[in-house]
Amino acid sequence: MSLEIKVDPAAVQSLIEKARIIPGERMEEAISKLDALIDAVSDWKGDAKAEHDLASADLRKALVQTQALMEAMLATLDQAIEQMNETDEEMSSKFETKVDHYLADQ
């Protein structure tokens, strides 16, 4: 009993659904706000504009890459949940088969 690991795939799936909000909505919102800020300072002159544009481009790239990384992590978690469900069903089926064989031998 001490080596047992109990994981409820449905509980993990619920947590993942909550985590999907970040790359799906919040990162898009951050990118949109950054784009709006870039538009708001478009009339700046001199080095400040160039430096701001460079920093904004770097930040936008980082946000897009972070969003892609989060989506990849969520896809990996989806695969893990699917594997947990398959393993759970397989174990359940094996257990039922063993019980049926045991009862048939009685």
N, CA, C and O of each residue as an XYZ file, in Angstrom:
424
protein
N       0.803     -1.201      0.000
C       0.000      0.000      0.000
C       0.848      1.269      0.000
O       0.422      2.290     -0.539
N       2.007      1.225      0.578
C       2.794      2.454      0.713
C       3.381      2.933     -0.612
O       3.775      4.094     -0.723
N       3.445      2.067     -1.611
C       4.003      2.469     -2.895
C       2.921      2.889     -3.886
O       3.201      3.081     -5.070
N       1.701      3.030     -3.413
C       0.588      3.399     -4.272
C       0.614      4.876     -4.625
O       0.883      5.726     -3.775
N       0.337      5.168     -5.867
C       0.175      6.552     -6.302
C      -1.242      6.671     -6.834
O      -1.626      5.955     -7.759
N      -2.007      7.558     -6.258
C      -3.389      7.738     -6.692
C      -3.527      9.094     -7.358
O      -3.250     10.135     -6.763
N      -3.961      9.055     -8.602
C      -4.165     10.280     -9.363
C      -5.536     10.189    -10.009
O      -5.874      9.184    -10.635
N      -6.306     11.226     -9.857
C      -7.614     11.279    -10.488
C      -7.481     12.072    -11.787
O      -7.310     13.290    -11.749
N      -7.555     11.399    -12.932
C      -7.398     12.110    -14.205
C      -8.385     13.263    -14.368
O      -8.045     14.287    -14.960
N      -9.589     13.110    -13.855
C     -10.588     14.182    -13.974
C     -10.156     15.421    -13.192
O     -10.373     16.546    -13.640
N      -9.547     15.217    -12.027
C      -9.075     16.356    -11.232
C      -7.933     17.070    -11.945
O      -7.874     18.300    -11.962
N      -7.030     16.295    -12.531
C      -5.919     16.893    -13.274
C      -6.461     17.655    -14.478
O      -5.999     18.756    -14.778
N      -7.442     17.072    -15.169
C      -8.048     17.729    -16.331
C      -8.695     19.046    -15.926
O      -8.606     20.033    -16.656
N      -9.340     19.067    -14.774
C      -9.964     20.296    -14.278
C      -8.924     21.393    -14.047
O      -9.152     22.552    -14.392
N      -7.798     21.027    -13.471
C      -6.724     21.998    -13.251
C      -6.165     22.514    -14.569
O      -5.855     23.699    -14.697
N      -6.040     21.634    -15.538
C      -5.508     22.036    -16.840
C      -6.462     22.996    -17.531
O      -6.025     23.951    -18.173
N      -7.757     22.751    -17.407
C      -8.728     23.651    -18.037
C      -8.593     25.060    -17.472
O      -8.717     26.041    -18.205
N      -8.340     25.157    -16.183
C      -8.126     26.478    -15.578
C      -6.835     27.100    -16.105
O      -6.769     28.310    -16.325
N      -5.819     26.280    -16.305
C      -4.531     26.788    -16.794
C      -4.607     27.244    -18.247
O      -3.797     28.066    -18.675
N      -5.563     26.725    -19.008
C      -5.704     27.116    -20.415
C      -6.062     28.592    -20.571
O      -5.857     29.170    -21.638
N      -6.587     29.193    -19.531
C      -6.966     30.606    -19.582
C      -5.743     31.483    -19.834
O      -5.835     32.495    -20.529
N      -4.609     31.100    -19.277
C      -3.418     31.956    -19.382
C      -2.938     32.087    -20.824
O      -2.869     33.210    -21.324
N      -2.601     30.992    -21.524
C      -2.155     31.204    -22.906
C      -3.299     31.554    -23.846
O      -3.106     32.250    -24.842
N      -4.477     31.072    -23.527
C      -5.604     31.285    -24.419
C      -6.184     32.682    -24.379
O      -6.651     33.190    -25.398
N      -6.161     33.302    -23.227
C      -6.790     34.613    -23.089
C      -5.821     35.673    -22.575
O      -5.676     36.736    -23.179
N      -5.172     35.383    -21.481
C      -4.349     36.416    -20.834
C      -3.114     36.785    -21.641
O      -2.741     37.957    -21.690
N      -2.480     35.820    -22.265
C      -1.310     36.142    -23.086
C      -1.738     36.942    -24.313
O      -1.054     37.883    -24.717
N      -2.873     36.565    -24.904
C      -3.398     37.328    -26.043
C      -3.716     38.760    -25.621
O      -3.458     39.710    -26.361
N      -4.276     38.898    -24.429
C      -4.589     40.228    -23.905
C      -3.310     41.049    -23.707
O      -3.277     42.233    -24.042
N      -2.275     40.436    -23.172
C      -1.002     41.138    -22.961
C      -0.390     41.564    -24.293
O       0.128     42.674    -24.415
N      -0.448     40.690    -25.280
C       0.087     41.020    -26.604
C      -0.718     42.158    -27.228
O      -0.150     43.065    -27.835
N      -2.029     42.107    -27.079
C      -2.884     43.180    -27.616
C      -2.588     44.514    -26.944
O      -2.537     45.553    -27.604
N      -2.395     44.480    -25.631
C      -2.073     45.719    -24.910
C      -0.718     46.269    -25.350
O      -0.550     47.481    -25.487
N       0.232     45.390    -25.568
C       1.546     45.824    -26.046
C       1.419     46.456    -27.429
O       2.024     47.494    -27.697
N       0.634     45.833    -28.304
C       0.420     46.393    -29.640
C      -0.253     47.760    -29.560
O       0.091     48.670    -30.315
N      -1.213     47.906    -28.642
C      -1.882     49.197    -28.463
C      -0.896     50.248    -27.959
O      -0.952     51.405    -28.375
N      -0.003     49.852    -27.072
C       1.007     50.780    -26.561
C       1.948     51.224    -27.680
O       2.326     52.393    -27.759
N       2.317     50.288    -28.533
C       3.182     50.626    -29.669
C       2.492     51.658    -30.559
O       3.121     52.611    -31.020
N       1.203     51.462    -30.793
C       0.444     52.425    -31.598
C       0.338     53.773    -30.895
O       0.372     54.818    -31.546
N       0.210     53.756    -29.572
C       0.040     54.998    -28.807
C       1.291     55.869    -28.831
O       1.192     57.091    -28.721
N       2.449     55.269    -28.971
C       3.692     56.050    -28.959
C       4.286     56.195    -30.362
O       5.469     56.501    -30.515
N       3.472     55.978    -31.362
C       3.974     56.020    -32.740
C       4.452     57.407    -33.170
O       5.206     57.536    -34.135
N       4.016     58.435    -32.455
C       4.432     59.791    -32.839
C       5.686     60.260    -32.104
O       6.097     61.410    -32.255
N       6.293     59.381    -31.314
C       7.543     59.741    -30.652
C       8.623     59.983    -31.700
O       8.584     59.433    -32.800
N       9.564     60.800    -31.339
C      10.663     61.132    -32.256
C      12.002     60.723    -31.639
O      12.112     60.542    -30.427
N      12.994     60.584    -32.480
C      14.361     60.379    -32.012
C      14.654     58.975    -31.532
O      13.990     58.006    -31.901
N      15.688     58.902    -30.683
C      16.173     57.615    -30.192
C      15.165     56.909    -29.297
O      15.125     55.679    -29.259
N      14.354     57.673    -28.580
C      13.383     57.065    -27.669
C      12.441     56.142    -28.429
O      12.150     55.038    -27.969
N      11.972     56.575    -29.566
C      11.058     55.761    -30.386
C      11.749     54.479    -30.844
O      11.182     53.392    -30.740
N      12.967     54.609    -31.347
C      13.697     53.436    -31.840
C      13.972     52.442    -30.717
O      13.808     51.235    -30.894
N      14.392     52.954    -29.560
C      14.670     52.082    -28.411
C      13.385     51.415    -27.920
O      13.376     50.228    -27.593
N      12.314     52.184    -27.873
C      11.028     51.638    -27.437
C      10.548     50.559    -28.408
O      10.067     49.507    -27.987
N      10.679     50.824    -29.701
C      10.274     49.839    -30.704
C      11.077     48.546    -30.567
O      10.529     47.450    -30.686
N      12.360     48.681    -30.321
C      13.221     47.511    -30.158
C      12.827     46.707    -28.913
O      12.701     45.483    -28.960
N      12.636     47.422    -27.805
C      12.244     46.747    -26.560
C      10.867     46.099    -26.704
O      10.640     44.991    -26.218
N       9.961     46.791    -27.369
C       8.613     46.251    -27.576
C       8.644     45.003    -28.450
O       7.928     44.037    -28.187
N       9.465     45.024    -29.480
C       9.583     43.853    -30.357
C      10.146     42.659    -29.590
O       9.680     41.532    -29.759
N      11.139     42.907    -28.754
C      11.710     41.832    -27.934
C      10.670     41.278    -26.959
O      10.553     40.065    -26.786
N       9.923     42.176    -26.331
C       8.897     41.751    -25.377
C       7.794     40.971    -26.083
O       7.336     39.947    -25.578
N       7.373     41.446    -27.235
C       6.319     40.757    -27.992
C       6.787     39.349    -28.369
O       6.034     38.384    -28.240
N       8.023     39.241    -28.830
C       8.582     37.936    -29.190
C       8.598     37.007    -27.973
O       8.251     35.830    -28.077
N       9.001     37.544    -26.826
C       9.038     36.741    -25.596
C       7.637     36.292    -25.195
O       7.450     35.152    -24.769
N       6.654     37.178    -25.326
C       5.275     36.819    -24.990
C       4.747     35.724    -25.915
O       4.103     34.779    -25.458
N       5.014     35.849    -27.193
C       4.563     34.845    -28.162
C       5.244     33.502    -27.889
O       4.597     32.457    -27.951
N       6.531     33.525    -27.590
C       7.253     32.284    -27.287
C       6.751     31.657    -25.987
O       6.631     30.436    -25.886
N       6.459     32.492    -25.001
C       5.924     31.988    -23.734
C       4.565     31.345    -23.955
O       4.271     30.283    -23.406
N       3.747     31.993    -24.759
C       2.432     31.446    -25.082
C       2.576     30.083    -25.774
O       1.860     29.139    -25.438
N       3.489     29.983    -26.726
C       3.711     28.716    -27.432
C       4.207     27.634    -26.473
O       3.788     26.480    -26.566
N       5.094     28.005    -25.557
C       5.601     27.051    -24.572
C       4.474     26.559    -23.666
O       4.371     25.363    -23.391
N       3.641     27.471    -23.211
C       2.512     27.082    -22.356
C       1.567     26.138    -23.101
O       1.097     25.152    -22.533
N       1.294     26.436    -24.356
C       0.414     25.574    -25.144
C       1.036     24.193    -25.343
O       0.327     23.188    -25.317
N       2.340     24.135    -25.540
C       3.030     22.846    -25.677
C       2.960     22.053    -24.370
O       2.766     20.837    -24.383
N       3.120     22.746    -23.254
C       3.032     22.080    -21.950
C       1.625     21.526    -21.731
O       1.465     20.408    -21.240
N       0.617     22.298    -22.091
C      -0.761     21.835    -21.939
C      -1.037     20.632    -22.842
O      -1.749     19.711    -22.442
N      -0.487     20.634    -24.043
C      -0.659     19.490    -24.944
C      -0.006     18.240    -24.348
O      -0.554     17.142    -24.451
N       1.151     18.407    -23.734
C       1.829     17.285    -23.081
C       1.006     16.770    -21.904
O       0.897     15.561    -21.696
N       0.435     17.680    -21.146
C      -0.425     17.269    -20.031
C      -1.673     16.550    -20.537
O      -2.127     15.589    -19.916
N      -2.229     17.005    -21.652
C      -3.378     16.315    -22.248
C      -3.018     14.876    -22.593
O      -3.803     13.959    -22.353
N      -1.827     14.680    -23.158
C      -1.377     13.327    -23.497
C      -1.203     12.483    -22.236
O      -1.548     11.302    -22.221
N      -0.673     13.090    -21.190
C      -0.482     12.360    -19.928
C      -1.827     11.938    -19.345
O      -1.966     10.824    -18.841
N      -2.806     12.820    -19.414
C      -4.140     12.485    -18.906
C      -4.741     11.347    -19.719
O      -5.345     10.430    -19.162
N      -4.577     11.405    -21.024
C      -5.084     10.336    -21.883
C      -4.424      9.008    -21.515
O      -5.095      7.977    -21.448
N      -3.123      9.031    -21.279
C      -2.416      7.809    -20.885
C      -2.894      7.320    -19.520
O      -3.029      6.116    -19.305
N      -3.149      8.249    -18.595
C      -3.664      7.848    -17.281
C      -5.022      7.179    -17.427
O      -5.288      6.157    -16.794
N      -5.881      7.756    -18.264
C      -7.202      7.169    -18.482
C      -7.094      5.780    -19.096
O      -7.797      4.858    -18.683
N      -6.212      5.632    -20.084
C      -6.024      4.325    -20.714
C      -5.496      3.305    -19.716
O      -5.968      2.168    -19.677
N      -4.523      3.705    -18.913
C      -3.957      2.802    -17.904
C      -5.010      2.428    -16.874
O      -5.097      1.271    -16.461
N      -5.805      3.399    -16.462
C      -6.867      3.152    -15.492
C      -7.878      2.148    -16.049
O      -8.288      1.217    -15.356
N      -8.273      2.347    -17.301
C      -9.226      1.428    -17.923
C      -8.630      0.032    -18.070
O      -9.316     -0.967    -17.852
N      -7.359     -0.035    -18.439
C      -6.683     -1.321    -18.593
C      -6.602     -2.056    -17.255
O      -6.882     -3.253    -17.183
N      -6.223     -1.344    -16.207
C      -6.129     -1.957    -14.879
C      -7.503     -2.418    -14.403
O      -7.642     -3.494    -13.822
N      -8.500     -1.602    -14.653
C      -9.853     -1.936    -14.246
C     -10.338     -3.189    -14.969
O     -10.956     -4.067    -14.366
N     -10.053     -3.260    -16.251
C     -10.445     -4.422    -17.046
C      -9.741     -5.686    -16.557
O     -10.369     -6.736    -16.425
N      -8.443     -5.587    -16.287
C      -7.689     -6.736    -15.777
C      -8.236     -7.189    -14.428
O      -8.355     -8.386    -14.167
N      -8.564     -6.226    -13.579
C      -9.095     -6.562    -12.264
C     -10.434     -7.285    -12.407
O     -10.674     -8.296    -11.747
N     -11.299     -6.763    -13.266
C     -12.599     -7.401    -13.476
C     -12.433     -8.820    -14.007
O     -13.149     -9.730    -13.590
N     -11.493     -9.007    -14.926
C     -11.235    -10.336    -15.485
C     -10.762    -11.292    -14.397
O     -11.218    -12.433    -14.336
N      -9.866    -10.845    -13.549
C      -9.363    -11.696    -12.463
C     -10.471    -12.032    -11.471
O     -10.553    -13.160    -10.985
N     -11.313    -11.064    -11.174
C     -12.435    -11.324    -10.267
C     -13.378    -12.336    -10.898
O     -13.833    -13.266    -10.233
N     -13.671    -12.155    -12.186
C     -14.554    -13.099    -12.880
C     -13.973    -14.509    -12.862
O     -14.699    -15.473    -12.620
N     -12.666    -14.641    -13.117
C     -12.014    -15.960    -13.080
C     -12.046    -16.540    -11.672
O     -12.276    -17.736    -11.494
N     -11.821    -15.709    -10.694
C     -11.842    -16.172     -9.306
C     -13.236    -16.674     -8.939
O     -13.383    -17.741     -8.342
N     -14.249    -15.900     -9.299
C     -15.623    -16.293     -8.977
C     -16.044    -17.540     -9.750
O     -16.810    -18.357     -9.240
N     -15.551    -17.686    -10.968
C     -15.886    -18.862    -11.769
C     -15.268    -20.126    -11.174
O     -15.823    -21.215    -11.315
N     -14.126    -19.985    -10.514
C     -13.447    -21.126     -9.901
C     -14.068    -21.526     -8.572
O     -13.767    -22.603     -8.057
N     -14.914    -20.701     -8.011
C     -15.519    -20.984     -6.704
C     -16.604    -22.002     -6.790
O     -17.208    -22.347     -5.775
